[in-house]
Amino acid sequence: DRTMPLSRHTGQLPESTWTLGFREMTEPWKGAVGCLGVAVFFAMTIGIISWQALEQSPEEWVLRGRAAGMLWERGRGALLLRALPAGRPVLAIAVGSVPATEPPPPRDRCWHDGGQFCYSWEEDAELRLSLEPPAAPGTECYSVRWTPLRPDVTLKDCFSMANVSWFGGPSILAQRWPLNGAESPAQPLVSGHLSTNPDGFGPVLERYFLGSTGVTVTVAEDVSLLLSLESHRQFCLETPAGRMEPLQYQLSRRPKHLMRNFPPSRSPIWRYHGPEGSAAKIKRGLRSLVRRLKRHRLQEGVVALGERGTAVLAATDLVPSGRRKRQAPALVEPLELSITLSPYASVTSPLFLRSLHGGEAAGYWLSRQPRPWGSSIPLLTTWKGQLCARLNVTSEAALRWYLARARHLQQALGATYMAFEGVEGNSFLEQDVPAPAELAGDGYTEVLAAALATLGNGTIISAGTRSSHLPLFVQMSPLHSDWSHAGLKGLIPSVLHYSLLGYNFFIPDAVGGSVAGATPGDPELFVRWLQIVTFLPVMAFGTPPWLCCDAWVLNLTRQCIQRHQDFVVPLLLKYSEEWQSLGYPIFRPAWWLSPTDPVAFTIEDEFLIGDEVGILHYSCLVAPITEKGQTWRDIYLPGEGHLWLDTNTAQVFDGGTTLRNYSASLAEVPVFVK
């Protein structure tokens, strides 16, 4: 271990006198003085070590604010954030790639500025801490910036999960709440396709992490970095190797409130899975689905046509342009139609082939950066099993063309809603190709989302990053048809994750899941899934209830749809007003009402809709069954001092308690009102 040299004054010795006197000494005297000198040296060394052990604290304040302060912990080389005045620890950051035990000097390089602390590890890295202007009253923020001093230095800061529950960040396949239970190797903090990369990060991602101690970590948007999740230990931010890029983030002592959005769409959504071989077959299939929905008294909502079906109809101009507005809606009347597009074009499509001959269309697709005096080469990628080019969102001409094409299709097919898949992902990063500066990280998703928002409130996108303020619905990732965290158990953690990041108006995956799982066509799974989505913004169905289940489930489906329309939608509309004015999420975790109870931070199978503050005088707690075969569960009622009414039995219970083995038959979902 290295220690800093002690600063002490040593007076000048009269060199000539000392030397002359020493020469005149006899040999015995010389030996005695020499032994004495050695003894004094060892005594001083032991004294210095003892002073360091006894007097030097293992922690040293390096920057203080009004509500908190930053310390350096020598033993493990860590930055600590402590709340004042009691000094309660709220965050521990293990620092990597710098000498861990070298303490900062008593006076840093920014000693003249009380709002900063600067220190440099020679030839390794430079650290700069600074107090930032408060973003809101009562908020205190610290900026942390590491700068590498050599190309081979990799900067890595790890945030401890010991006694802290973490939320936010990226969506993952088997979503966990809190994030502490997740595991992921270091990979770029960029949204992606879970269908093609199930071990990667999902389509909804924000560079924002919230800790249960009230601290937030917000990563700078222009910083390239990797994120790793080590289950129940820590999560780490790391710079790419050999890039000489800084690691920068901000710590705040009060969580920020995120985003605004708009009310939910018409529900339910019925996904079309019929024949798609031709436009005629698709139209017959759509009309057949509508007739069956009417027969089963489910004639309200939206029929969603997938990307392939939309493309087939778009390629067949069977309806004269002057009559489209009158005839097209007859496809699914009295329901509404949703069509699906993506920013991809197959390399065999006529449009892409025409673009190879030059002209304005040549710039419609992402391209590799050309060499000097060379022509651009399209950046080809795979989408749904086909080799494709991807829309160039940096070209205004390409965006104008794409949006105009979408509007034309919407009008021609009489669609009320348009869903856009494939918005997530960085095509350049996936192929290890340098990207334009504006498309680094999640730049593609951000730019395309902003453009699609101009199409109106009926727009649905498959991803979200820095776009929660836009009037867009977000389609949740597909879930497995089973009881695992990749299936039903991951639904509520995903709801809480999306809502915390500001994406309150999402469309959950179809009831029962849309990815083949361990228990396909399981009526019990269908029912328990149905009971959860009843309380979400939109109900979506892939398999109609009359195909998977018996008449009892079909009747229950009607009841849940009615309950959604009569009770849930008005509740969401009222809380959306509070959200737009105050920024509070609509779907809230149990700890929202019990912020000091450690148990509340581990609850991942319940959620709240609103609370008593603001427009309404009550909140709703939904505690469904997520275990196969169970007809009971433990229910945590948050909010000590409050009362909870069971809407099924009219029983009243105290908040801040846990109901053990609470009954919930297959026909029931426990719902409490505060």
Solvent accessible surface area in square Angstrom, and as a share of the most:
residue,aa,sasa,rsa
1,D,159,0.82
2,R,144,0.53
3,T,86,0.50
4,M,65,0.29
5,P,120,0.76
6,L,61,0.30
7,S,119,0.77
8,R,149,0.54
9,H,173,0.77
10,T,103,0.60
11,G,50,0.48
12,Q,176,0.78
13,L,142,0.70
14,P,88,0.55
15,E,136,0.61
16,S,88,0.57
17,T,91,0.53
18,W,161,0.57
19,T,48,0.28
20,L,107,0.53
21,G,34,0.33
22,F,79,0.33
23,R,174,0.64
24,E,129,0.58
25,M,69,0.31
26,T,77,0.45
27,E,128,0.57
28,P,104,0.66
29,W,162,0.57
30,K,57,0.24
31,G,40,0.39
32,A,55,0.43
33,V,46,0.27
34,G,39,0.37
35,C,95,0.57
36,L,114,0.57
37,G,39,0.38
38,V,84,0.48
39,A,57,0.44
40,V,73,0.42
41,F,132,0.55
42,F,121,0.50
43,A,64,0.50
44,M,103,0.46
45,T,48,0.28
46,I,111,0.56
47,G,38,0.36
48,I,54,0.27
49,I,103,0.52
50,S,45,0.29
51,W,114,0.40
52,Q,34,0.15
53,A,78,0.60
54,L,147,0.73
55,E,115,0.52
56,Q,64,0.29
57,S,61,0.39
58,P,93,0.58
59,E,43,0.19
60,E,44,0.20
61,W,82,0.29
62,V,20,0.12
63,L,8,0.04
64,R,132,0.48
65,G,18,0.17
66,R,229,0.84
67,A,44,0.34
68,A,0,0.00
69,G,0,0.00
70,M,0,0.00
71,L,6,0.03
72,W,1,0.00
73,E,29,0.13
74,R,43,0.16
75,G,63,0.61
76,R,128,0.47
77,G,0,0.00
78,A,0,0.00
79,L,1,0.00
80,L,6,0.03
81,L,1,0.00
82,R,50,0.18
83,A,11,0.08
84,L,44,0.22
85,P,135,0.85
86,A,98,0.76
87,G,16,0.15
88,R,117,0.43
89,P,78,0.49
90,V,2,0.01
91,L,5,0.02
92,A,19,0.15
93,I,1,0.01
94,A,41,0.32
95,V,15,0.08
96,G,23,0.22
97,S,59,0.38
98,V,15,0.08
99,P,32,0.20
100,A,40,0.31
101,T,44,0.26
102,E,25,0.11
103,P,11,0.07
104,P,4,0.02
105,P,28,0.18
106,P,130,0.82
107,R,163,0.60
108,D,22,0.11
109,R,151,0.55
110,C,9,0.06
111,W,156,0.55
112,H,137,0.61
113,D,51,0.27
114,G,71,0.68
115,G,22,0.21
116,Q,50,0.22
117,F,8,0.03
118,C,3,0.02
119,Y,15,0.06
120,S,14,0.09
121,W,2,0.01
122,E,147,0.66
123,E,125,0.56
124,D,27,0.14
125,A,0,0.00
126,E,53,0.24
127,L,1,0.00
128,R,96,0.35
129,L,0,0.00
130,S,16,0.10
131,L,57,0.28
132,E,56,0.25
133,P,109,0.69
134,P,92,0.58
135,A,94,0.73
136,A,48,0.37
137,P,121,0.76
138,G,60,0.58
139,T,18,0.10
140,E,21,0.09
141,C,5,0.03
142,Y,1,0.00
143,S,15,0.10
144,V,0,0.00
145,R,87,0.32
146,W,2,0.01
147,T,44,0.26
148,P,5,0.03
149,L,76,0.38
150,R,81,0.30
151,P,85,0.53
152,D,99,0.51
153,V,12,0.07
154,T,33,0.19
155,L,2,0.01
156,K,65,0.28
157,D,1,0.01
158,C,10,0.06
159,F,0,0.00
160,S,26,0.17
161,M,9,0.04
162,A,69,0.53
163,N,151,0.77
164,V,13,0.08
165,S,15,0.10
166,W,0,0.00
167,F,1,0.00
168,G,1,0.01
169,G,0,0.00
170,P,0,0.00
171,S,5,0.03
172,I,24,0.12
173,L,43,0.21
174,A,32,0.24
175,Q,3,0.02
176,R,80,0.29
177,W,6,0.02
178,P,18,0.12
179,L,4,0.02
180,N,15,0.08
181,G,21,0.20
182,A,3,0.03
183,E,123,0.55
184,S,9,0.06
185,P,95,0.60
186,A,49,0.38
187,Q,29,0.13
188,P,50,0.32
189,L,1,0.01
190,V,18,0.10
191,S,3,0.02
192,G,14,0.13
193,H,27,0.12
194,L,17,0.09
195,S,101,0.65
196,T,112,0.65
197,N,77,0.40
198,P,66,0.42
199,D,110,0.57
200,G,3,0.03
201,F,8,0.03
202,G,0,0.00
203,P,7,0.04
204,V,0,0.00
205,L,2,0.01
206,E,20,0.09
207,R,25,0.09
208,Y,6,0.02
209,F,0,0.00
210,L,10,0.05
211,G,2,0.02
212,S,27,0.18
213,T,26,0.15
214,G,21,0.20
215,V,0,0.00
216,T,3,0.02
217,V,0,0.00
218,T,40,0.23
219,V,2,0.01
220,A,26,0.20
221,E,112,0.50
222,D,130,0.68
223,V,9,0.05
224,S,39,0.25
225,L,6,0.03
226,L,39,0.19
227,L,0,0.00
228,S,11,0.07
229,L,0,0.00
230,E,40,0.18
231,S,37,0.24
232,H,134,0.60
233,R,150,0.55
234,Q,31,0.14
235,F,0,0.00
236,C,0,0.00
237,L,0,0.00
238,E,32,0.14
239,T,4,0.02
240,P,20,0.13
241,A,83,0.64
242,G,53,0.51
243,R,124,0.45
244,M,92,0.41
245,E,41,0.18
246,P,35,0.22
247,L,0,0.00
248,Q,50,0.22
249,Y,3,0.01
250,Q,64,0.28
251,L,0,0.00
252,S,12,0.08
253,R,46,0.17
254,R,125,0.46
255,P,44,0.28
256,K,94,0.40
257,H,92,0.41
258,L,28,0.14
259,M,24,0.11
260,R,96,0.35
261,N,5,0.02
262,F,74,0.31
263,P,56,0.35
264,P,22,0.14
265,S,16,0.10
266,R,91,0.33
267,S,9,0.05
268,P,2,0.01
269,I,13,0.07
270,W,4,0.01
271,R,53,0.19
272,Y,12,0.05
273,H,139,0.62
274,G,29,0.28
275,P,77,0.49
276,E,42,0.19
277,G,56,0.54
278,S,42,0.27
279,A,6,0.04
280,A,49,0.38
281,K,95,0.40
282,I,0,0.00
283,K,35,0.15
284,R,145,0.53
285,G,12,0.12
286,L,0,0.00
287,R,100,0.36
288,S,35,0.23
289,L,22,0.11
290,V,7,0.04
291,R,136,0.50
292,R,100,0.37
293,L,0,0.00
294,K,95,0.40
295,R,161,0.59
296,H,38,0.17
297,R,156,0.57
298,L,11,0.05
299,Q,77,0.34
300,E,86,0.39
301,G,0,0.00
302,V,2,0.01
303,V,0,0.00
304,A,21,0.16
305,L,1,0.01
306,G,29,0.28
307,E,35,0.15
308,R,152,0.55
309,G,0,0.00
310,T,0,0.00
311,A,54,0.42
312,V,30,0.17
313,L,7,0.03
314,A,35,0.27
315,A,90,0.70
316,T,49,0.28
317,D,108,0.56
318,L,107,0.53
319,V,30,0.17
320,P,70,0.44
321,S,82,0.53
322,G,65,0.63
323,R,101,0.37
324,R,25,0.09
325,K,142,0.60
326,R,171,0.62
327,Q,74,0.33
328,A,7,0.05
329,P,43,0.27
330,A,52,0.40
331,L,8,0.04
332,V,3,0.01
333,E,99,0.44
334,P,68,0.43
335,L,7,0.03
336,E,48,0.22
337,L,2,0.01
338,S,5,0.03
339,I,0,0.00
340,T,10,0.06
341,L,11,0.05
342,S,8,0.05
343,P,2,0.01
344,Y,28,0.11
345,A,15,0.12
346,S,22,0.14
347,V,32,0.18
348,T,102,0.59
349,S,27,0.18
350,P,93,0.58
351,L,38,0.19
352,F,10,0.04
353,L,83,0.41
354,R,142,0.52
355,S,4,0.03
356,L,104,0.52
357,H,163,0.73
358,G,35,0.34
359,G,66,0.64
360,E,118,0.53
361,A,23,0.18
362,A,46,0.36
363,G,35,0.34
364,Y,17,0.06
365,W,10,0.03
366,L,4,0.02
367,S,30,0.19
368,R,99,0.36
369,Q,100,0.45
370,P,77,0.49
371,R,204,0.75
372,P,106,0.67
373,W,262,0.92
374,G,42,0.40
375,S,96,0.62
376,S,61,0.40
377,I,108,0.55
378,P,39,0.24
379,L,1,0.01
380,L,62,0.31
381,T,19,0.11
382,T,90,0.52
383,W,36,0.13
384,K,124,0.53
385,G,72,0.69
386,Q,102,0.45
387,L,92,0.46
388,C,4,0.02
389,A,0,0.00
390,R,3,0.01
391,L,1,0.00
392,N,26,0.13
393,V,3,0.02
394,T,56,0.33
395,S,24,0.16
396,E,131,0.59
397,A,23,0.18
398,A,0,0.00
399,L,27,0.13
400,R,151,0.55
401,W,57,0.20
402,Y,7,0.03
403,L,20,0.10
404,A,57,0.44
405,R,92,0.34
406,A,0,0.00
407,R,110,0.40
408,H,97,0.43
409,L,10,0.05
410,Q,45,0.20
411,Q,94,0.42
412,A,15,0.11
413,L,17,0.08
414,G,26,0.25
415,A,10,0.08
416,T,56,0.33
417,Y,23,0.09
418,M,3,0.01
419,A,18,0.14
420,F,3,0.01
421,E,57,0.25
422,G,1,0.01
423,V,0,0.00
424,E,14,0.06
425,G,2,0.02
426,N,9,0.05
427,S,4,0.03
428,F,4,0.02
429,L,82,0.41
430,E,106,0.47
431,Q,59,0.26
432,D,132,0.68
433,V,22,0.13
434,P,101,0.64
435,A,33,0.26
436,P,35,0.22
437,A,94,0.73
438,E,100,0.45
439,L,2,0.01
440,A,54,0.42
441,G,23,0.22
442,D,8,0.04
443,G,6,0.06
444,Y,7,0.03
445,T,0,0.00
446,E,59,0.27
447,V,51,0.29
448,L,1,0.00
449,A,0,0.00
450,A,52,0.40
451,A,13,0.10
452,L,0,0.00
453,A,15,0.11
454,T,88,0.51
455,L,25,0.12
456,G,30,0.29
457,N,90,0.46
458,G,21,0.20
459,T,1,0.01
460,I,10,0.05
461,I,1,0.01
462,S,15,0.10
463,A,0,0.00
464,G,0,0.00
465,T,1,0.01
466,R,50,0.18
467,S,4,0.03
468,S,9,0.06
469,H,107,0.48
470,L,25,0.13
471,P,33,0.20
472,L,6,0.03
473,F,12,0.05
474,V,4,0.02
475,Q,45,0.20
476,M,8,0.03
477,S,21,0.14
478,P,66,0.42
479,L,11,0.06
480,H,51,0.23
481,S,11,0.07
482,D,17,0.09
483,W,21,0.08
484,S,51,0.33
485,H,32,0.14
486,A,16,0.12
487,G,0,0.00
488,L,1,0.00
489,K,46,0.20
490,G,1,0.01
491,L,0,0.00
492,I,2,0.01
493,P,1,0.00
494,S,13,0.08
495,V,0,0.00
496,L,1,0.01
497,H,2,0.01
498,Y,5,0.02
499,S,1,0.01
500,L,18,0.09
501,L,0,0.00
502,G,1,0.01
503,Y,3,0.01
504,N,0,0.00
505,F,2,0.01
506,F,0,0.00
507,I,2,0.01
508,P,0,0.00
509,D,2,0.01
510,A,2,0.01
511,V,4,0.02
512,G,11,0.11
513,G,15,0.14
514,S,61,0.39
515,V,55,0.32
516,A,88,0.68
517,G,21,0.20
518,A,90,0.69
519,T,39,0.23
520,P,92,0.58
521,G,59,0.57
522,D,21,0.11
523,P,63,0.40
524,E,34,0.15
525,L,3,0.02
526,F,8,0.03
527,V,1,0.00
528,R,1,0.00
529,W,0,0.00
530,L,0,0.00
531,Q,4,0.02
532,I,0,0.00
533,V,0,0.00
534,T,2,0.01
535,F,1,0.00
536,L,0,0.00
537,P,1,0.00
538,V,0,0.00
539,M,1,0.00
540,A,0,0.00
541,F,1,0.01
542,G,12,0.12
543,T,65,0.38
544,P,16,0.10
545,P,0,0.00
546,W,43,0.15
547,L,111,0.55
548,C,31,0.18
549,C,20,0.12
550,D,88,0.46
551,A,79,0.61
552,W,111,0.39
553,V,4,0.02
554,L,17,0.08
555,N,63,0.32
556,L,17,0.08
557,T,0,0.00
558,R,47,0.17
559,Q,99,0.44
560,C,13,0.08
561,I,16,0.08
562,Q,97,0.43
563,R,81,0.29
564,H,1,0.01
565,Q,56,0.25
566,D,91,0.47
567,F,62,0.26
568,V,0,0.00
569,V,36,0.20
570,P,54,0.34
571,L,5,0.03
572,L,0,0.00
573,L,67,0.33
574,K,95,0.40
575,Y,1,0.00
576,S,2,0.01
577,E,100,0.45
578,E,3,0.01
579,W,2,0.01
580,Q,65,0.29
581,S,81,0.52
582,L,81,0.40
583,G,2,0.02
584,Y,54,0.21
585,P,10,0.06
586,I,1,0.00
587,F,1,0.01
588,R,1,0.00
589,P,3,0.02
590,A,1,0.01
591,W,24,0.08
592,W,57,0.20
593,L,29,0.14
594,S,12,0.07
595,P,84,0.53
596,T,128,0.75
597,D,42,0.22
598,P,102,0.64
599,V,79,0.46
600,A,0,0.00
601,F,15,0.06
602,T,82,0.48
603,I,26,0.13
604,E,48,0.21
605,D,45,0.23
606,E,2,0.01
607,F,1,0.00
608,L,0,0.00
609,I,0,0.00
610,G,0,0.00
611,D,8,0.04
612,E,65,0.29
613,V,79,0.46
614,G,50,0.48
615,I,77,0.39
616,L,13,0.07
617,H,161,0.72
618,Y,74,0.28
619,S,0,0.00
620,C,0,0.00
621,L,0,0.00
622,V,0,0.00
623,A,0,0.00
624,P,1,0.00
625,I,2,0.01
626,T,15,0.09
627,E,74,0.33
628,K,108,0.46
629,G,60,0.57
630,Q,52,0.23
631,T,70,0.41
632,W,117,0.41
633,R,19,0.07
634,D,57,0.30
635,I,0,0.00
636,Y,11,0.04
637,L,0,0.00
638,P,0,0.00
639,G,2,0.02
640,E,155,0.70
641,G,76,0.73
642,H,65,0.29
643,L,106,0.53
644,W,1,0.00
645,L,72,0.36
646,D,2,0.01
647,T,61,0.35
648,N,69,0.35
649,T,73,0.43
650,A,74,0.57
651,Q,95,0.42
652,V,86,0.49
653,F,42,0.18
654,D,88,0.46
655,G,5,0.04
656,G,35,0.33
657,T,58,0.34
658,T,47,0.27
659,L,23,0.11
660,R,169,0.62
661,N,100,0.51
662,Y,33,0.12
663,S,80,0.52
664,A,0,0.00
665,S,45,0.29
666,L,63,0.31
667,A,55,0.43
668,E,65,0.29
669,V,10,0.06
670,P,2,0.01
671,V,1,0.00
672,F,0,0.00
673,V,34,0.19
674,K,32,0.14
